[in-house]
Amino acid sequence: MDRDELELFRASLQQAAASHTGKALDDAIDELGWRDALSADRRAAVSTLFEEQGKANATSSALDMVMADALGVDAAVVLPALGRWDAPGDRGLGTSALQRRDSAAVIGSDGLRLVGSTDLTVRPIGGLDPSLGLVEVSVERLPTEAQSANWTAAVAAGQMSLAHELVGASRAMLQLARDHAVERIQFGRPIAAFQAVRHRLAESLVSVEAAGAALDAAWEVESSMNAALAKAVAGRSARTVARHCQQVLAGLGFTTEHPFQRYLRRVLVLDGLLGDSRTLTKSLGEELLSTRRLPPLLPL
């Protein structure tokens, strides 16, 4: 896409994510041709939709679409438990897409199997963020034959998508805190004039930009390691932004009436999907120590 096409595409997805969620958002992005964009320009499609989805705190089946595309199938995808990114086998997690698709891709150690929705046991998960629509999945009967599938590529695609969604949510949290700091008057001055508040907002902005830069680098040199690094940086940055912005919002940030709590819940769960920031960092460090080899430097 050229610059004008990308801006028009972004504006359309922004409006769709702000106005719809769940199945309604799936229908809206289908009408906008997002699936075609995913095939034609994967970077633009993924970065644009997931950041806008993160900003709007909306949900869709896009994560399943991205990972299914990498697997070469047309189905929902069974995900590993929170904090993990290995092949889940016959028990794992799923998005709300599992309840709207006829089949699901189940990846085990010996390959991929397509399982009909009638052979799945699905249990809704409340948890920290019920609005995300995650479900617990177990497979009643697995087909005997398995087909080859590149689970590593699917995980990398999913991690990049989630990292963009975390960046979008982080930008939304920072905007909420910034607006509050400008409007809240204390001792006759906006609290944005106080150094402690400004430092928290500045550190949040640095964290968001660092996550964006990590994503840009991971798109320039695509690999499973760079995708994991981008996801780890985005997760850590989102937690940093959430902590600082909640302090700036003070008591308001702890109320269910204020939208901040929805973003806080969302980033904590998104950080756990396909590997949380701490687990990914630990795994990458252990790999470097075991191989005694540093990866090639990213272009600056």
C-alpha positions as a printed NumPy array, in Angstrom:
array([[  0.   ,   0.   ,   0.   ],
       [  1.161,   3.538,  -0.682],
       [  0.848,   6.246,   1.974],
       [ -2.576,   7.507,   0.892],
       [ -4.038,   4.011,   0.694],
       [ -2.612,   3.156,   4.105],
       [ -4.109,   6.276,   5.707],
       [ -7.522,   5.512,   4.216],
       [ -7.238,   1.892,   5.348],
       [ -6.257,   2.978,   8.866],
       [ -9.115,   5.469,   9.104],
       [-11.613,   2.813,   8.019],
       [-10.315,   0.257,  10.522],
       [-10.214,   2.888,  13.261],
       [-13.884,   3.657,  12.707],
       [-14.765,  -0.045,  12.575],
       [-12.919,  -0.871,  15.813],
       [-14.373,   2.149,  17.599],
       [-17.93 ,   1.221,  16.585],
       [-17.923,  -2.595,  16.739],
       [-16.571,  -5.532,  18.688],
       [-16.793,  -9.32 ,  18.509],
       [-18.677, -10.743,  15.546],
       [-19.773,  -7.259,  14.452],
       [-16.119,  -6.244,  14.111],
       [-15.361,  -9.459,  12.203],
       [-18.134,  -8.582,   9.749],
       [-16.892,  -4.992,   9.457],
       [-13.284,  -5.911,   8.664],
       [-14.479,  -8.505,   6.152],
       [-16.435,  -5.777,   4.366],
       [-13.312,  -3.604,   4.356],
       [-11.303,  -6.388,   2.719],
       [ -8.934,  -6.962,   5.619],
       [ -8.383, -10.621,   4.697],
       [ -7.283,  -9.57 ,   1.211],
       [ -4.981,  -6.965,   2.754],
       [ -3.481,  -9.674,   4.977],
       [ -2.454, -11.589,   1.853],
       [ -1.283,  -8.53 ,  -0.081],
       [  0.511,  -6.551,   2.674],
       [  0.708,  -8.51 ,   5.905],
       [  2.635,  -5.865,   7.821],
       [  0.153,  -3.101,   7.04 ],
       [ -2.864,  -5.315,   7.721],
       [ -1.595,  -6.643,  11.056],
       [ -0.092,  -3.437,  12.445],
       [ -3.09 ,  -1.292,  11.518],
       [ -5.925,  -3.52 ,  12.716],
       [ -4.357,  -4.708,  15.949],
       [ -3.219,  -1.259,  17.07 ],
       [ -6.678,   0.179,  16.406],
       [ -8.255,  -2.805,  18.142],
       [ -5.993,  -2.206,  21.136],
       [ -6.859,   1.497,  21.269],
       [-10.593,   0.762,  21.146],
       [-10.428,  -2.172,  23.612],
       [-12.341,  -4.201,  21.007],
       [-12.215,  -7.918,  20.217],
       [-12.271,  -9.858,  16.947],
       [-11.216, -13.142,  15.359],
       [ -8.203, -11.506,  13.733],
       [ -5.642, -13.383,  15.863],
       [ -7.08 , -16.691,  14.66 ],
       [ -7.033, -15.423,  11.058],
       [ -3.374, -14.398,  11.272],
       [ -2.222, -17.658,  12.849],
       [ -4.418, -19.796,  10.565],
       [ -2.934, -18.006,   7.563],
       [  0.565, -18.912,   8.767],
       [ -0.565, -22.52 ,   9.245],
       [ -2.169, -22.638,   5.798],
       [ -5.66 , -23.539,   7.03 ],
       [ -9.049, -21.833,   7.323],
       [-10.095, -22.51 ,  10.914],
       [ -9.976, -21.221,  14.448],
       [ -6.743, -22.035,  16.301],
       [ -6.371, -23.688,  19.702],
       [ -3.832, -21.665,  21.693],
       [ -1.52 , -22.78 ,  24.508],
       [ -2.159, -21.81 ,  28.129],
       [ -1.257, -18.319,  29.316],
       [  2.49 , -17.812,  29.531],
       [  3.261, -20.604,  27.05 ],
       [  3.84 , -20.756,  23.3  ],
       [  4.506, -24.454,  22.702],
       [  2.06 , -26.626,  20.751],
       [ -0.996, -27.024,  23.026],
       [ -2.1  , -30.523,  21.991],
       [ -5.627, -31.554,  22.955],
       [ -6.102, -28.947,  25.701],
       [ -5.636, -25.206,  25.525],
       [ -7.314, -21.847,  25.083],
       [ -9.38 , -20.341,  22.326],
       [-10.849, -17.03 ,  21.334],
       [-14.538, -16.437,  20.731],
       [-13.868, -17.464,  17.108],
       [-14.004, -21.105,  18.212],
       [-17.731, -20.791,  18.808],
       [-18.326, -19.281,  15.362],
       [-16.266, -21.651,  13.207],
       [-16.984, -25.169,  11.998],
       [-13.489, -26.467,  12.754],
       [-10.407, -25.739,  14.807],
       [ -6.706, -26.314,  14.149],
       [ -5.223, -28.434,  16.94 ],
       [ -1.429, -28.576,  16.915],
       [  0.417, -31.337,  18.72 ],
       [  3.985, -32.584,  18.738],
       [  3.329, -34.673,  15.619],
       [  1.58 , -32.023,  13.513],
       [ -1.759, -30.348,  12.858],
       [ -5.236, -31.827,  12.935],
       [ -8.49 , -30.161,  11.951],
       [-11.161, -30.985,  14.502],
       [-14.872, -30.336,  14.052],
       [-16.543, -27.993,  16.511],
       [-18.778, -30.866,  17.73 ],
       [-15.66 , -32.695,  18.975],
       [-14.598, -29.761,  21.171],
       [-15.57 , -29.105,  24.754],
       [-15.588, -25.36 ,  25.319],
       [-15.847, -23.69 ,  28.715],
       [-16.058, -19.883,  28.983],
       [-13.408, -18.262,  31.159],
       [-14.365, -15.284,  33.298],
       [-11.051, -14.317,  34.83 ],
       [ -9.503, -10.892,  34.803],
       [-10.977,  -9.784,  31.463],
       [-14.263, -11.547,  30.673],
       [-14.962,  -9.189,  27.761],
       [-11.997, -10.656,  25.849],
       [-14.043, -13.829,  25.392],
       [-11.342, -16.455,  26.03 ],
       [-12.508, -20.041,  26.448],
       [-10.913, -23.227,  27.741],
       [-10.823, -25.93 ,  25.086],
       [-10.423, -29.686,  25.293],
       [-10.671, -32.092,  22.367],
       [-12.879, -35.142,  22.745],
       [-11.61 , -37.054,  19.692],
       [ -8.471, -36.37 ,  17.701],
       [ -8.262, -37.544,  14.076],
       [ -5.635, -40.211,  13.52 ],
       [ -3.818, -38.525,  10.647],
       [ -1.831, -35.337,  11.255],
       [ -0.548, -32.93 ,   8.603],
       [  2.652, -30.942,   8.755],
       [  2.395, -27.363,   9.972],
       [  4.821, -24.594,  10.832],
       [  3.773, -23.846,  14.42 ],
       [  6.858, -21.665,  14.956],
       [  5.772, -19.349,  12.129],
       [  2.207, -19.25 ,  13.472],
       [  3.434, -18.321,  16.961],
       [  5.669, -15.592,  15.54 ],
       [  2.743, -14.163,  13.552],
       [  0.537, -14.254,  16.636],
       [  3.185, -12.639,  18.828],
       [  3.619,  -9.771,  16.373],
       [ -0.152,  -9.243,  16.273],
       [ -0.487,  -9.23 ,  20.056],
       [  2.49 ,  -6.887,  20.388],
       [  0.759,  -4.369,  18.126],
       [ -2.437,  -4.692,  20.167],
       [ -0.447,  -4.067,  23.353],
       [  1.067,  -0.937,  21.803],
       [ -2.387,   0.302,  20.813],
       [ -3.727,  -0.282,  24.331],
       [ -0.67 ,   1.447,  25.805],
       [ -1.253,   4.523,  23.665],
       [ -4.89 ,   4.625,  24.814],
       [ -3.888,   4.394,  28.497],
       [ -1.325,   7.15 ,  28.063],
       [ -3.914,   9.375,  26.369],
       [ -6.358,   8.842,  29.241],
       [ -3.692,   9.759,  31.807],
       [ -2.489,  12.761,  29.812],
       [ -6.023,  14.155,  29.43 ],
       [ -6.637,  13.727,  33.162],
       [ -3.357,  15.449,  34.036],
       [ -4.254,  18.458,  31.896],
       [ -7.801,  18.754,  33.252],
       [ -7.256,  17.935,  36.952],
       [ -6.58 ,  21.082,  38.982],
       [ -4.793,  20.811,  42.312],
       [ -3.416,  23.694,  44.374],
       [ -4.615,  26.006,  41.632],
       [ -2.573,  24.311,  38.895],
       [ -3.089,  21.384,  36.484],
       [ -1.327,  18.324,  37.881],
       [  0.454,  18.086,  34.51 ],
       [  2.629,  20.953,  35.791],
       [  4.001,  18.811,  38.624],
       [  7.362,  17.199,  37.974],
       [  6.439,  13.778,  39.4  ],
       [  3.436,  13.518,  37.072],
       [  5.42 ,  14.678,  34.064],
       [  8.126,  12.1  ,  34.765],
       [  5.574,   9.268,  34.845],
       [  3.992,  10.397,  31.587],
       [  7.415,  10.824,  29.959],
       [  8.545,   7.353,  31.015],
       [  5.296,   5.915,  29.669],
       [  5.854,   7.604,  26.312],
       [  9.415,   6.257,  26.148],
       [  8.098,   2.742,  26.855],
       [  5.484,   2.983,  24.103],
       [  8.   ,   4.267,  21.561],
       [ 10.494,   1.54 ,  22.535],
       [  7.857,  -1.124,  21.885],
       [  7.015,   0.467,  18.534],
       [ 10.696,   0.526,  17.567],
       [ 11.094,  -3.145,  18.527],
       [  8.147,  -4.005,  16.295],
       [  9.553,  -2.016,  13.375],
       [ 12.859,  -3.864,  13.712],
       [ 11.104,  -7.243,  13.933],
       [  9.223,  -6.515,  10.692],
       [ 12.462,  -5.512,   8.953],
       [ 14.162,  -8.796,   9.876],
       [ 11.461, -11.418,  10.405],
       [ 12.367, -14.35 ,  12.639],
       [ 10.872, -16.221,  15.561],
       [ 13.42 , -14.67 ,  17.922],
       [ 12.68 , -11.11 ,  16.813],
       [  8.93 , -11.717,  17.105],
       [  9.406, -13.034,  20.646],
       [ 11.595, -10.032,  21.509],
       [  8.984,  -7.625,  20.151],
       [  6.238,  -9.349,  22.153],
       [  8.371,  -9.29 ,  25.324],
       [  9.186,  -5.583,  24.937],
       [  5.553,  -4.713,  24.176],
       [  4.311,  -6.66 ,  27.198],
       [  6.838,  -5.094,  29.554],
       [  6.147,  -1.641,  28.137],
       [  2.373,  -2.062,  28.525],
       [  2.808,  -3.01 ,  32.175],
       [  5.048,   0.023,  32.731],
       [  2.52 ,   2.332,  31.075],
       [ -0.336,   0.804,  33.088],
       [  1.521,   1.302,  36.369],
       [  2.456,   4.922,  35.717],
       [ -0.898,   5.912,  34.239],
       [ -2.79 ,   4.384,  37.14 ],
       [ -0.683,   6.49 ,  39.507],
       [ -1.414,   9.641,  37.484],
       [ -5.137,   8.852,  37.481],
       [ -4.933,   8.188,  41.253],
       [ -8.178,   6.955,  42.807],
       [-10.034,   7.456,  39.537],
       [ -7.877,   4.785,  37.927],
       [ -9.157,   2.162,  40.365],
       [-12.856,   2.689,  39.641],
       [-14.909,   0.571,  37.265],
       [-16.634,   3.724,  35.995],
       [-13.441,   4.968,  34.338],
       [-12.369,   3.263,  31.06 ],
       [ -8.767,   2.838,  32.255],
       [ -9.581,  -0.36 ,  34.149],
       [-10.701,  -2.053,  30.921],
       [ -7.305,  -1.397,  29.324],
       [ -5.443,  -2.515,  32.435],
       [ -7.306,  -5.816,  32.458],
       [ -6.775,  -6.29 ,  28.743],
       [ -2.997,  -5.728,  28.715],
       [ -2.441,  -8.107,  31.627],
       [ -4.166, -10.907,  29.707],
       [ -2.676, -10.032,  26.314],
       [  0.792, -10.068,  27.868],
       [  0.193, -13.689,  28.891],
       [ -1.012, -14.935,  25.502],
       [  1.739, -16.734,  23.511],
       [  4.273, -15.989,  26.221],
       [  4.426, -13.221,  28.817],
       [  7.263, -10.72 ,  28.918],
       [  9.11 , -12.347,  31.826],
       [  8.871, -15.898,  30.5  ],
       [  9.889, -14.909,  26.982],
       [ 12.873, -12.894,  28.266],
       [ 13.988, -15.797,  30.465],
       [ 13.668, -18.267,  27.588],
       [ 15.593, -16.05 ,  25.18 ],
       [ 18.345, -15.549,  27.768],
       [ 18.624, -19.288,  28.408],
       [ 18.876, -19.922,  24.677],
       [ 21.73 , -17.414,  24.331],
       [ 23.576, -18.99 ,  27.26 ],
       [ 23.152, -22.522,  25.927],
       [ 24.213, -21.753,  22.353],
       [ 26.907, -19.204,  23.312],
       [ 26.006, -17.321,  20.142],
       [ 24.582, -13.864,  19.712],
       [ 21.935, -13.306,  17.008],
       [ 22.799, -10.973,  14.089],
       [ 22.371,  -7.305,  14.96 ],
       [ 19.243,  -5.63 ,  13.651],
       [ 19.765,  -2.816,  11.123],
       [ 19.783,   0.647,  12.709]])
